[in-house]
Amino acid sequence: MTLSRTIVGFALLHVSCMTAYSGDLVRSNSTILHRSKLTRSMSPDGQWEFFMKASAPAHEDDGPTMWIGGPHGRPAKLIGSLSRGAKMEWCPDGSCLLLLEEPSIEDMRIRLYRLGGSGPEAIPTLDRAIRADVQGSIGRGSQILFYALCTVGWFDSRHVLIAGEARYVRRGVNAPAQYFTAGYVIGTGSGRVVRRVSASDLTTQYGFSKRIV
């Protein structure tokens, strides 16, 4: 499915996983977001609502706007626009919301929002931290051809395991593309990657063996 010249595919996969980092992995219910469909979703605890609104005609190219409404009739807060498709899921207790956007040639963005008394709080730079680790692992002399992320599961509402994969070539080397895969445990409280998981551990401990690029 192509939504723009930069988008080359939707590699967000549902993967069955088992075993634990700090508890058994939980599969959260996820929703695929499309620019052409205005979606609503309630958090598991019933306290928060995610919804989309059509953009004004002058801003149609930006995509529909996304909002999160709080408990007790608190006014909804705008969290951005949907420039390309995404997968959305709540953490198990509803205290945070995770969006993984469709991958493009340039990047794949993670949007993580903590939900609390002051409303949704965006956690920035997670995608850049993971992308930098992938690039550093394959070497600065390598060129990433395609890069994607997917949710493997939640250890609890404070830790989510995300798999990242890149297809890449060595610059100046006439050889087939290679693959790099790793897992990243993200702490929703700190908003940081707290642990990297090797490709072998993703398979043996968490049952992740899908190619996503």
Secondary structure, 3 states (H helix, E strand, C coil): CCCCCCECCCCCCCCCCCCECCCECECCCEEEECCCCCCEEECCCCCCEEEEECCCHHHHHHCCEEEEECCCCCCCEEEEECCCCEEEEECCCCCEEEEEECCECCCCCEEEEEEECCEEEEECCHHHHHHHHHHHHHCCCEEEEEEEEEEEEEEECCEEEEEEEEEEEECCCCCCCEEEEEEEEEECCCCEEEEEECHHHHHHCCCCCCCCC
